Amino acid sequence: MKRLTASSFARRLFKSNSDHAHSQGSNENMTKPPAITADSFDSQSPKENRENTGSYDPVNIIHNHAFSEGLHLWCANCCNAFVVPAGSGYHKGIAEDVGCSYAVVTDRKECWQGLEQDITSRISAGCVYTVSACVGVSGTSHGSTEVQATLRLVYQNSETSYLFISRKSVTEEGWQMLEGSFSLSTMPNQAIFYLEGPSPGSDLFVKSVMITCPSFTDYESSRPTSSCTDDEKIIVNANFDDSLYSWSGRGCKVVCHESMADANINPTSGKYFASATDRTQSWNGIQQDITGRVKRKQAYEMTAVVRLRGHNVTNADVRGTLWVQAADNREQYIGIAKAQVTDKDWVQLQGKFLLNDSPSKAVIFLEGPPPGTDILLNSLVVNRAAKPPPPSPPVPENAIFGVNIITNTHLNNGTNGWFPLGDCTMSVKTGSPHIIPPMARDSIGAHERLSGRYISVTNRTQTWMGPAQVITDKVKLYLTYQVSAWVRVGRASGPQNVSVALGVDDDWVNGGQVEVSDDQWHEIGGSFRIEKQAAKVMVYVQGPASGVDLMVAGLHIFPVDRRARINHSKRQTEKIRKRDVILKFSGSDSGCLLGTTVRVRQMQNSFPFGSCICRTNIDNEDFNDFFVKNFNWAVFGNELKWYSTEAQQRNFNYRDADELLNFCYKNNIQVRGHCIFWEVESTLQAWIHSLNKNDLMIAVQNRLSGLLTRYKGKFKHYDVNNEMMHGSYYQDRLGKEIWANMFKKAHELDPSAILFVNDYHVEDGCDTRSSPEKYIEHILDLQDQGAPVGGIGIQGHIDSPVGPIVCSALDKLSILGLPIWFTEVDVSSKNEHVRADDLEVMLREAFAHPAVEGIVLWGFWELFMSREDAHLINAEGELNEAGKRYLALKQEWLSHAHGHTDDQGQFSFRGFHGSYEVEVVTASKKITKTFVVDKGDDALVISINI
């Protein structure tokens, strides 16, 4: 992406209007987000700089004059620039022995290209300014070349003029001083100082720049000062007390206000606020350059107070975003926060971010609303993120596990305790099942058979109408509740969705869903948890179309005893993940082996435990260390997806995927390929949407051949077409056979890769589109068309998991005889202990099921996961309770044994599959050997010669 210059991107316009506004504008014709421009002002007021940084002369109006803060506040004019740190040699010649930092301006195609800084707010008309710059050159073809200092002046009517300051003939033999002076009779709207002049192809070196004025100290004393902390100085002029100082428009104009009389808008704090106006793109907004003010591997929190103003838009999402550019020009947009904002009130926008590497450029900005809508900003602050105190494990009082909290479940007292939700008719009838639904039997405590009575709801005119109960006083915080019932519908024109729903104050909570397509009773099961005290909790059964009768029998809601289920999982794990092992020793000392000491230690469990990783993660050595030590599989978050490798048609980018793949190979990590296609329409690039049927088919074929030819044999798995249960973009346009053809072509191109289907909400009972039954039907249909489906992917994005429900889904899917992988597991809770419990449920259920052959987490590091409150490691590297639980389980699933050989020179134990080390201590020596325990039903006999 080309860097725009100050003249092409931002003009600073100061004017007065009825709102007491000052504004600065920018190019109105941009069509995509630009790289950051020179219209980003100083990080601190000059007086603050003198007192706090000591990085430049007190009377120098050039900030970061010696590049101690990298290129902070400097901009390369249509070329590239970087800073060589002190003591680093770069080019042969003069720069090689410099003991301080200096800037290198390279890739120059025109003589006017160079290095610039906006000095508008730091100069005044009538003053004489002295300029002194230490410069050098490299790569000249004629022995010497001229370097020139120039001012670019932009006036109210957008007229631009250039003021020559000084010129110096410079050679490659040493640093030379370029000196001159200038004075302005009238103030322009914008003044940009820049160095230019060497012939195209030559590199310009800049060691330092000084611009001084005798009266500058008087000017500085008139500027407002600040008593903010070091953290608060990450954002300069956070409340606009100094007008728009340090702020600029990102593709639009920004204006400073005391009020907006026509809209009755006043700042909620302080005296001023800013508006980003004349927005023509959703990414247009207000920005500040914070280069050099944020450090890698430190968590920061942004807090902004925002509002909208627009003629046709009353509410929209506003996003806080950080744009960073690495030294190698790699760009990244980091989402910090998002909030629904209105034109009625000020709203707080808050979120955190962390940088894994030290960028050469960092700019924070607001964006998001539709074009034509103004973003109003009252204040924006970035501080080091506070570390919250460690949470306590919740201890619900008087929890009675397995006991139903629904009143009159058996309907012995008619409809007592129940009420119809909405204007419908409710009555009791007989003829429902007498047994508890299967998924509840393993969880519920002692219970009696169901009565055979059910609630019949007729005269329904809305889908949400059904039987209801208020259970506010019966639900306890942080307990996981399982939901179970029998449901049936009357005559209907097609399949009907039935769900158990909870109204928790103003929120809707999904307690389970099932699709009913006949006149039979169907089991409905789900789970939920409430983590915030509610004024009212109501449970109701709903879903069928208006006019369709609804029948409900034996509704049970009860807290689950997870400890009992854990014991069950341990017994199952012992059966399927371990094997009997007999170590049979022989050798010269075999005659006297009786009683020899043997110590067995498992080095690694061979079961695949993986995690999602992203390219930026591997810039953090702490992340790498934890990942390599605790996972043996990986999947890439976005880097292999089509929208990453070909964001623009025929413009391919495999760099990030290649670097991640190399990282995994170096660390002996196996990799899943996620994903070749994604069936959900909203995930597709704009250029794909523009293709006709024929061109779309060609693009699909090119994607398959390009990706699988490039990476043949390198990815062990591929998710061929992600989330086919929740989308049909390609099928709708290319025909039903396209799904199977994707599998066939992928197998043809890379026969070694196992090809997976992959979808979500398969295991939790809360989505009828991807129920186990529907998933099985989908896979069988693909196989009937000849698709070589080799594995079943269950994503595992789940809330309040319950073991029997997860296990039930696995049992059903296992009839297909295909390996099942949990491919994107994450669980979310603000309380780390609850999150740890949820994670343990998922890991134990998967590890205890014979059909499951791998578990991949969808990340583990805070701020680098798709869900909040799902991380195992906090942003700055501290292991939280969920992370500790994961490591404890990994340790539990390693086998160790010690003892002595028997009279036959053998040592027996039962251990998990994986690699081992055995130490044998005889009377005369100590020997260490390694061996591997593979899967198998029979005892494994391993002969060891000592």
ABEGO torsion letter per residue (X at the ends): XBBBBAAAABBBBBBBBAAGBBBBBBBAABABBBBBBABBBBABBAAAAAAAAGABBAABABBGAAGAAEABGBBBBGBBBBBBBBGBBABBEAAAABABBBBBBBGBABAABBBBBBAAAABBBGBBBBBBBBBBBBGBAAGBBBBBBBBBBBBAAGBBBBBBABBBBBBAAEBBBBBBBBBBABBBABBBBBBBGBBBGBBBBBABBBBBBAAAAAAAAABBBBABBAAAAABBGAAGAAEABGBBBBGBBBBBBABBAAAGBBBABEABBBBBBGBABAABBBBBBABGABBBGBBBBBBBBBBBBBAABABBBBBBBBBBBBAAGBBBBBBABBBBBBAABBBBBBBBBBBABBBABBBBBBBGBBBGBBBBBABBBBBBBBBBBBBBBBBBBGBBBGBBABBGAAGAAEABGBBBBEBBBBBBBBGBBABBBAAAAAABBBBBBBAGBBBBBBGBABAABEBBBBAAAABBBGBBBBBBBBBBBBBBABBBBBBBBBBBEABBBBAEBBBBABABBBBBBBBBBBABBBABBBBBBBGBBBGBBBBBBGBBBBBBBAAAAAAAAAAAAAAAABBBBBBBBBEAAAAAABGBBBBBBBABBABBBBBBBBAAAAABAAAAAAAAAABABBBBAAAABAAAABABBGBBBAAAAAAAAAAAAAAGBBBBBOBABBABAAABBAAAAABBAAAAAAAAAAAAAAAAAAABGABABBBABBGAAABAAAAAAAEAAAAAAAAAAAAAABAABBBBBBBBGAAAGABAAABAAAAAAAAAAAAAAGBBBABBBBAGBBBGBBAAAAAAAAAAAAAAGBBBBBAABBBBBABAAAAAAAAAAAAAAAAABAABABBBBBEABBGABABBGABABBAAGBBBAAAAAAAAAAAAABBBBBEBBBAAGBBBBBBBBEBBBBBBBBAABBBBBBBBBBBEABBBBBBBBX
